[in-house]
Amino acid sequence: MRLTSKGRYAVMALADLAANGGAERAVPLQEISERQEISLSYLEQLFARLRRAGLVGGVRGPGGGYKLARRAAEIAISEVIAAVDEPIKTTRCRDGSLKSCQGKVGRCIAHDLWDELGRQIHVFLDAVTLEDVITSRVRGRAGAPGLACLTPAE
């Protein structure tokens, strides 16, 4: 799976916005840029997409900046990633193509595994909100089923 800086930075920037202003107070992009160490010009590009997707609204003039369009608890991380056109793909196959990721006809032997992993990632990101991120309620959500094998055998 490959999630580029576009998706990661969009989540970081909106989490910062949620923590420092949310839907109540406009936050200048310059402040987010400094706190998150993300280029201001890059943030401007991301926020243009986030605004078009209806996730943020701009406030002009003194004290201007951006505010969340909805409460942080109502914005899923999957929405943020989709807003910046960041596909989460775990296969290299093209949708609708009869060719596999190797350029052959048919799917690779592990295609269903990688495809299902992509679906699980989307389900997870759809269940996590900006509120969860800023209040540290993300860790442990996936559970730890593999830990049972770490206990000593009786």
C-alpha positions as CSV (number, residue, x, y, z in Angstrom):
1,M,0.0,0.0,0.0
2,R,1.2,3.4,-0.8
3,L,-0.1,6.6,0.8
4,T,1.8,9.6,-0.5
5,S,2.6,12.8,1.3
6,K,-0.6,14.3,-0.2
7,G,-2.9,12.1,1.9
8,R,-0.7,12.1,5.0
9,Y,-0.3,15.9,5.0
10,A,-4.0,16.5,4.4
11,V,-4.8,14.4,7.5
12,M,-2.1,16.1,9.6
13,A,-3.3,19.6,8.5
14,L,-6.9,18.9,9.2
15,A,-6.1,17.3,12.6
16,D,-4.1,20.5,13.4
17,L,-7.1,22.6,12.3
18,A,-9.5,20.5,14.4
19,A,-7.2,20.8,17.5
20,N,-6.6,24.5,17.1
21,G,-9.8,25.9,15.9
22,G,-12.2,23.3,14.6
23,A,-15.5,24.7,13.3
24,E,-15.4,27.6,15.7
25,R,-12.3,29.6,15.0
26,A,-10.5,30.2,11.7
27,V,-6.9,29.2,11.6
28,P,-4.4,30.7,9.2
29,L,-2.6,28.2,7.0
30,Q,0.7,29.9,8.1
31,E,0.1,28.6,11.6
32,I,-0.6,25.1,10.5
33,S,2.5,25.3,8.2
34,E,4.7,26.2,11.1
35,R,3.3,23.6,13.6
36,Q,3.3,20.7,11.2
37,E,6.3,21.7,9.1
38,I,4.5,21.5,5.9
39,S,5.2,24.0,3.0
40,L,2.7,26.8,2.9
41,S,2.3,26.6,-0.9
42,Y,1.6,22.8,-0.5
43,L,-1.0,23.5,2.2
44,E,-2.7,26.0,-0.1
45,Q,-3.0,23.4,-2.8
46,L,-4.4,20.8,-0.3
47,F,-6.9,23.2,1.2
48,A,-8.2,24.2,-2.2
49,R,-9.1,20.5,-2.7
50,L,-10.5,20.2,0.9
51,R,-12.6,23.2,0.4
52,R,-14.0,21.9,-2.9
53,A,-14.9,18.6,-1.1
54,G,-16.8,20.6,1.5
55,L,-14.6,19.7,4.4
56,V,-13.3,23.2,5.2
57,G,-14.5,26.7,4.7
58,G,-12.4,29.8,4.2
59,V,-12.7,33.1,6.2
60,R,-11.3,36.2,4.5
61,G,-9.8,39.3,6.0
62,P,-8.1,39.9,9.4
63,G,-8.4,36.9,11.6
64,G,-9.1,34.8,8.5
65,G,-8.0,31.3,7.6
66,Y,-9.9,28.1,7.5
67,K,-12.5,26.3,9.7
68,L,-13.8,22.8,9.6
69,A,-17.2,22.7,7.7
70,R,-18.4,20.1,10.2
71,R,-17.5,19.0,13.7
72,A,-14.3,16.9,13.9
73,A,-16.3,13.9,15.1
74,E,-18.3,14.0,11.8
75,I,-15.3,13.9,9.5
76,A,-13.9,10.5,8.6
77,I,-10.2,10.1,7.7
78,S,-11.3,8.3,4.6
79,E,-13.1,11.5,3.5
80,V,-9.9,13.6,3.9
81,I,-7.8,11.2,1.9
82,A,-10.5,10.9,-0.9
83,A,-10.8,14.8,-1.0
84,V,-7.2,15.1,-2.1
85,D,-7.6,12.4,-4.7
86,E,-5.4,10.0,-2.9
87,P,-6.4,6.4,-3.8
88,I,-5.6,3.7,-1.3
89,K,-4.6,0.8,-3.5
90,T,-2.9,-2.3,-2.4
91,T,-2.8,-3.9,-5.9
92,R,-1.0,-2.7,-9.0
93,C,-3.8,-3.9,-11.2
94,R,-5.9,-1.3,-13.0
95,D,-9.6,-1.3,-12.2
96,G,-11.6,-3.0,-15.0
97,S,-8.5,-4.3,-16.8
98,L,-8.2,-7.9,-17.7
99,K,-4.4,-7.7,-17.3
100,S,-2.8,-8.5,-14.0
101,C,-0.3,-6.3,-12.2
102,Q,2.4,-8.3,-14.0
103,G,1.0,-7.4,-17.4
104,K,-0.4,-10.9,-18.0
105,V,-4.0,-11.9,-18.6
106,G,-5.8,-12.8,-15.3
107,R,-5.0,-11.9,-11.7
108,C,-1.8,-12.6,-9.8
109,I,-2.1,-15.5,-7.3
110,A,-2.3,-13.1,-4.3
111,H,-4.6,-10.6,-5.9
112,D,-7.6,-11.3,-3.6
113,L,-5.4,-11.0,-0.5
114,W,-4.1,-7.5,-1.5
115,D,-7.5,-6.4,-2.7
116,E,-9.1,-7.4,0.6
117,L,-6.3,-5.7,2.5
118,G,-7.2,-2.5,0.6
119,R,-10.9,-2.9,1.6
120,Q,-10.0,-3.4,5.2
121,I,-7.8,-0.3,5.2
122,H,-10.7,1.7,3.8
123,V,-13.1,0.3,6.5
124,F,-10.6,1.3,9.2
125,L,-10.1,4.8,7.8
126,D,-13.9,5.2,7.4
127,A,-14.4,4.4,11.1
128,V,-11.7,6.8,12.4
129,T,-12.6,10.5,12.7
130,L,-10.5,13.7,13.1
131,E,-11.8,13.8,16.7
132,D,-10.4,10.3,17.2
133,V,-7.0,11.4,15.9
134,I,-6.8,14.6,18.1
135,T,-8.0,12.8,21.2
136,S,-5.6,9.8,20.7
137,R,-8.4,7.3,20.3
138,V,-6.9,5.5,17.4
139,R,-4.3,3.2,19.0
140,G,-5.7,-0.3,19.6
141,R,-8.7,0.0,17.3
142,A,-7.5,-2.8,15.1
143,G,-7.2,-5.1,18.1
144,A,-4.2,-7.3,18.7
145,P,-5.3,-10.9,17.6
146,G,-1.7,-11.9,17.0
147,L,-0.6,-11.3,20.5
148,A,-2.2,-14.5,21.7
149,C,0.7,-16.4,20.0
150,L,3.2,-14.5,22.2
151,T,2.0,-16.1,25.4
152,P,4.1,-19.1,26.6
153,A,2.7,-22.5,25.8
154,E,1.4,-24.4,28.8
